[in-house]
Amino acid sequence: MREHSGGVSISISPQFHSNRGLELVVKVPQQYNLDLETMGGSISVTNVQGVIEGKTMGGSLFFDRLKGELQFTTMGGSIDMRDSEVDGNVKTMGGDIDFINVTGGIKSSTMGGDITMRNPQSGKKGKPSEVDISTMGGDILVDEAMQGVNAHTMGGDIAIRKAGIYAKVKTMGGEIDVKEIDGRIEATTMGGEIRVVMTGDPDKGERDVSLSSMGGSIDLTLPAGISAEFDIELTYTKHSHGDYKISSDFPLKIEEDEDWEYDHGEPRKVIR
């Protein structure tokens, strides 16, 4: 341990690296800046306010009752954060991310796990923050994102229980289910269904909707009394099976290509 003008530095000498049972516990004042790094173990930080940063090459991260700025990375473990108000970024290359009672401008990403955000709390100025999350191989679940949500996964489902202002969600291989969105929405999936329910006053805020699915149905529910223009396209290939059409309970101008288009691989037609 070495004390200097910037604080205290603690390092473990090389002969201890082979001791897998080694555990280092450090107690600091509640308001304190931390820079932590380990080559092969988990890191837990509890009840600290300040700038907290670091990385671990092979362990999980646990954060509880933090406040301030957080910049942390793990190469091979999960991330669990609770009861905190932080700005910054957390990343894992191979684990799940679980947030409970967390607010602030925190971004999170994982290369191979699920992301779950439960029970977000009011943050700065009494308002929750935007949600920005991405995973390369898992599901995404967000309880609430009243300041907007940006969610992206390469291989799982996305479920948003309640969102405001906007929702921008994209998955390459799963379903999208947005149970409540009071604002605009952009949703894209390459291989699943899309279900969206818009709520709130139809005359307030942005209400643009862009929904696209390459392999599933689209179900959109709009508030009563909303004024809207619909631009719908249904593409089917020459060798696909089924009777494709656009049905409506109110008048729509519907057109279908007469000739097959050969410019994009398998011949296809568009109903619009």
Secondary structure, 3 states (H helix, E strand, C coil): CEEECCEEECCCCHHHCCCCCCCCCCCCCCECCEEEEECCCCEEEECCEEEEEEEECCCCEEEECCEEEEEEEECCCCEEEEEEEEEEEEEECCCCEEEEEEECCEEEEECCCCEEEECCCCCHHHCCCCEEEEECCCCEEECCECCCEEEEECCCCEEECCEEEEEEEEECCCCEEEEEEEEEEEEEECCCCEEEEECCCCCCCCCCEEEEECCCCEEEECCCCCCCCCCCCEEEECCCCCCCCCCCCCCCCCCECCCCECCCCCCEEEEC
